[in-house]
């Protein structure tokens, strides 16, 4: 039996097979989970194509986290298909181009609001809609919500408003953990070091992270290897960390702790 045997898990944000979400979904399936994926808009067809590479995917649903109607419909579809959820992986983030690599005084509020809605508020929208399903989890220790993060405690070059969104996501995770804990739902952040994904390529100056991260990390860091992130996600989704909630777990070779 695998660590996630009989677990039913929703993994959002799978577009291509180089994404962290794909690596987590693949690892979860290998450990016995039944996985559903979600995609939005024009990306939905890409999610469906990528799902074939995972093999046994239980469902691919349409989910635009900025549309309350779609969020409610997704919850209904998952209820009809699975009846419960034992885990959710929030791997959703977007900021308009003006929010990245331009400094803090260029982006209009409308663009910042878009980044906030997609990258931060969406976690609350998703957990709120799926809370009844998560509360029915039969997993030992209850259900697990995992949000992919990037160290929000520091200001990184070129990351700009997205860094603010990640800091907000970390705070939101703590407040959600406080609110849903009574339902045996835990909420944690996984702060990964930089991995060379399609999303990372959209960040101006991503090479700055690539060039410096391994030097700062006492354990070293390989931007081409997502396996440590996927393994940590597996532990957080499993009963192994059933008493951990409201936490930020860093998987970055230790770089976040160095001066």
N, C-alpha and C positions, 0 to 999 in steps of 0.2 A: 504493500500500500504506500502511496505517495503522501507527502505532507499535506497536500490539498485534495485528497480523495473526498469525493462527494461535495466539494465546494462549488458553488455557482458564482462566478465572478464576471463583472462588467469591466472591460478595459476600454477606455476612451482614447482617442488621439492616435490610433494606428492608421497611418497613411502609407508608409513604405516599410520595407523590412530592415531599414537601417535605423529605425526609431527606437527609443528606449521603451516605448509602449509595446512594440512588437517583441522585443527581447523579453519583457516581463510576461506577455501573453504566452509566448513559446515555452518559457520556464514553468508557468503555471499549468499548462496543458501536460507537460512532461511529468508533473507531480500529481496528476490525476484530476485536475479541475475541469469543469465544463465552463468554457469561456464564451461570452458574448462580446462583440465589438460594436462600436458606434462610429458613425461618420456623419459629416454635415455637408449640405450643398453639393457643389461640384466635386468635392473630395469623397463623397459617398461611394462612387463607382471605383475609385482608387482603393478605398478601404475594402470593398468586396473582392477586388482582384488580389490584394495582399492577403486577405483572409485565406485564400486557397493555399498559400504557402504554409499556413499553420495546420492544415489538415482538418481535424475535427473541431470546428467552431460551431457552437450551438446556435448562434443567431448573429446577424448583422443588422443593426437598427439605425434609423435616421435620428440624429440628435443634434440640433442646433441649440446650444446652451443659452443663447440670447433670446430664444423664442419660447415663452412659457407654455404655449400650446404643444410644441414638440417635446418639451421636457415632460409634460404630463402624459403625452401619448407614449413616450418611451417607457415611462414607469408602468403604464398599462400593458404594453407589449411584453415587458419583462415579467410582469405578474402572470400574464397568461401563459408564457412559455416556461417559466421556472417556479413560480409560486413564492419564491424567496430569493434573497441574495446573501451570500456570505462574504462578499468583498466587492469593492469598487476601486478602480485605479483612475484617478483624475490626472490626465496627461494633456491638458488643454491650455493653450496659451497663444495669444496673438497681440501684437502692438503695431499700429500703423507705422510706416517708415519714419515719420517725423519724430517718433518717440525713441528711436535708437540711433546712436551715433551723432546726434545733433546737439547735445547738451540739454540743459533743463529749461531753456527759455524760448525754444522754437516751437514746440508742439502746442497747438491750440487745445483748449479744454475738451473739445469734441473728440479729438484723437485720444487724449488721456482717458476720457470716459469710456471709449471703446475698449482700450486696453484693460481698464478696470473691470468692465463687464465680462469680457471673455476670459481673462486670465485669473481673476480673483473672485468676483461675485459668483461666478459659475459654480464654484465649489459648494457654496451655500445653497444655490438653486438645486444642484444635483442631490446633495445629501437630504435636503428638505423633501424633495419629491420621492426619493427612494427610501426614506426612513422607515415606512411601514414594512417594506420588503426586507430591509436590513434587520429590523427588529425580530423578524421571523427566522433568522439564521439558526441553523442547528449545529453550527460549528462549536467546538469546545472553546469557551471563552467569548463566543459571540462573533459579530461581524467586524470586518476591518475596512476602513476607508484610508486610502493611501494617495497623497497628492505629490506629484513630482515637483521639486523645488530646485532653486539655485541660490545658495547662501545669500540671505537677505540682510545679513548683519553688517555688510560692508558695501562701499561704493566701488564698483568695478568700472574700468574704462569702457566707454562706448555702450554700456548696458542701460544707462540713463533711466527712463521711466519704467522700463521692465523690471529694473531692480527694485523700484518702489512697489510695483505690483507683487513681486515675490515677498517683500517684507510684509505687505498686507496679507498675502496668502498665509504666511507663517502665523501671524496674529489671529487670523480667521480660524485657522486650524485649531488653535488652543480654545477659542470660544466655542467652536462646534464640539470639540471633545468634551467640554464642560456640559454642554446642553444635551448631548445624545448618549452620554455615558450610562445613564439610568436604563437605557434600552439595550445595554450590552453591545454598544457600537463604539469602537475606538477609532480615533482619527489621528493620523500621523503624517509628517512631512518627510520625504526622502530627498535630501539635498545632494544631488549628484555633481561630481566634477564635470568638466566639459567633455562631451562625447561628440564625435564628428557625425552629426545627423543632418537631415535636410533642414530641420528647424534651426540648428546651430549655424548653418551656412547663411541664413537670412540675417544674422547679427553682424553688423559692420565691425571689422577688426577682430573677427573671431580668432584669427591667427595669433593675436596677442595672448589669448588664453592658451592656445596650443603650445606656443613657444615657451611660456613661463611656468605653466602649471606643474609639469614634471619636476622642474628645478625647485619649486617651493614645497612640493609634497614629500615628506620624509619617507613615505613608502613608494614613491614614484607614481607615475600616472601614464596610462596609454589611452589617448583620445580615440583609438580605434576599437577598444575593447569594452563592451557594455556588460560583460558577464558578471562583474562584481555588483553592479547596480541591480541587475536582474535577480541575483542571489539574495541580496538584502531585501528587495521587494518581496521575494518569496517568504522570507522569514517574517516580515511584517504582516503579510496576508495570512500567515499560518497561525495555529494556536501556540507556537513557540514563544511569541511575544504578546500573549493574551492579556498581560497586565501592564502593557505600555500604551499610553495614549497622550495626546497633546505634545508629542516629542518631535524634535527635528533630528533625524538620523543622517549624519554626513557620510557619504561614500565618495571620497575625493582624495584618497591617499594621505589625508591629514593636512592638506594645504590650508584649510579654513582656520586652523589653530596656530599657524605660524605667523611670525611678525614680518 
